[in-house]
Amino acid sequence: MAGTTAHRRVTCALGDAHDRCTGDAVDRAYLARCTLGNAALEREVLQLFAAQMPLYLAALAEARARRGWREAAHSIKGSACAVGAWRLASLAQLAERVDVDGEASAQGHREEAVAAVARAAEEACRFIARVLAGG
């Protein structure tokens, strides 16, 4: 029940992210508005996102202290919001709240969060690869 409540708060905090999470891995309409319809800029932003995501995911997976964990999760959330990857942003925001400095049982929550964020990031990067390939 607590996990459901936390998820609802995250959804509201991202401004109806729940509704946006049901579409493509990246909200192309949102990204087009942010890039003022400049297709070349959109491609560049997507390329940068896809290039940086493995570094952010590695930082999250390797983080052992609260500060490093939250910085990595926050970087993922910010990058995801910048391109309209709402599912990834929502999961990264939930990950920010995981207590990595807590008791041993927190280790399972940490691993679950890393796996969920990694799956959403992979989905976004696959989508981006299709877009960049012209598909």
Rosetta blueprint (number, residue, H / E / L):
1 M L
2 A H
3 G H
4 T H
5 T H
6 A H
7 H H
8 R H
9 R H
10 V H
11 T H
12 C H
13 A H
14 L L
15 G L
16 D L
17 A H
18 H H
19 D H
20 R H
21 C L
22 T L
23 G L
24 D L
25 A L
26 V L
27 D L
28 R H
29 A H
30 Y H
31 L H
32 A H
33 R H
34 C H
35 T L
36 L L
37 G L
38 N L
39 A H
40 A H
41 L H
42 E H
43 R H
44 E H
45 V H
46 L H
47 Q H
48 L H
49 F H
50 A H
51 A H
52 Q H
53 M H
54 P H
55 L H
56 Y H
57 L H
58 A H
59 A H
60 L H
61 A H
62 E H
63 A L
64 R L
65 A L
66 R H
67 R H
68 G H
69 W H
70 R H
71 E H
72 A H
73 A H
74 H H
75 S H
76 I H
77 K H
78 G H
79 S H
80 A H
81 C H
82 A H
83 V H
84 G L
85 A L
86 W H
87 R H
88 L H
89 A H
90 S H
91 L H
92 A H
93 Q H
94 L H
95 A H
96 E H
97 R L
98 V L
99 D L
100 V L
101 D L
102 G L
103 E L
104 A L
105 S L
106 A H
107 Q H
108 G H
109 H H
110 R H
111 E H
112 E H
113 A H
114 V H
115 A H
116 A H
117 V H
118 A H
119 R H
120 A H
121 A H
122 E H
123 E H
124 A H
125 C H
126 R H
127 F H
128 I H
129 A H
130 R H
131 V H
132 L H
133 A L
134 G L
135 G L
